[in-house]
């Protein structure tokens, strides 16, 4: 779906005249192995393109946040490391460099299946519902914007355990998570969710599957009172999280607890964007023809090939909420497909080209089009406590051919 709309935006950019004042943020091959910025008629056109790009990214508008304030938080660095070290060019995860995050093979496979990964930073308590206990620790996550229609693959709570150098022991402990059903007269009514084993001499990230709790909160948002975490030395003795080195909400930012959710999202309907772009394409076709007639130096007869096209996010002031990448390299296909065809061509294109020679008035030449596309992953802030890593399929042209 995204491929159609990206190609249409590219086409609209190509047919705008280049003797204008407003910079579009798109950089395109001019046909002489030079990349120039595309210029537009007005800021209104630039804002319109920006709106369509946000629509393609499934974002209603630009988030209001400052990257510099929260880039060091554990949730953002976790996703940034996934973006840098786990996702390869073909969008699949790389088995190397996993030790830092203690990711299981199951989670690595889930990363491959997901097209959206979101993290939520922990908060001490639900606003208006404080609770203190000598042994349990309550943490809360704002998940009010997650829809019940989202297809959640998995949800993990991630905790960081620091090494206690003063204790020489390998004694085992259980960290148990409970969903707080309600609180009355200072007493919690809780439902067991999951537990994980650890040891006092362990250091690093620990994860608990809390899918059951999150699914309940999404269905019943008003019942999200957070989680209660308890450490058991055995069936009777209870310890605090601090006793075994678990970093809390007020700890150093890069080790604070957070929740990570993995989604398989539904295809978004961009039909209105498609219709609008089609109308604009028709209305500007005359401009393209007039511009080409007055530009004798524009190469129009080169063979079908891949050409440079990218958008610089800083030109749209998106650098404060898009963490990575800094620009989107889309590329595009253009050129002739006259006989004899060369390069990556289909048998059908060869037949069509041969017939075109005989009856050119009845059958057009084959078209220069992408033969291989790859996804792009975008890491961005939704708000100060929520970060998303989203994979968009068919966004980068890898090769072109006549079809």
Buried (B, 14 or more C-beta within 10 A) or exposed (E): BBBBBBBBBBBBBBBBBBEBEBBBBBBBBBBEEEEEEBBBBEEEBBEBBBBBBBBBBBBEEBBEBEBEEBBEBBBBBBBBBBBEBBBEEEBEBEEEEBEEBEBEEEBBEBBEEBBBBBBBBBBBBBEEEEBEEEBBBBBBBBBEEBEEEBEBBBBBBBBBBBEBEEEEEEEEBBBBBBBBEEBEEEEBEBEEBBBBEBEBBBEBBBBBBBBBBBBBBBEEEEEBBBBBBBBBBEEEEBBBBEBBBBBBBEBEBBBBBBBBBBBEBEEEEBEEBBEBBEEBBEEBEEEBEEBEEEEEEEEEEEBBBBBBBBBBBEBBEBBBBBBBBEBBBBBBBBBBBBBEBEBBBBEEBBEBBEEBEEEEEEBEBBEBBBBEBBBBBBBBBBBBBBBBBBBBBBBBBEBBBBB
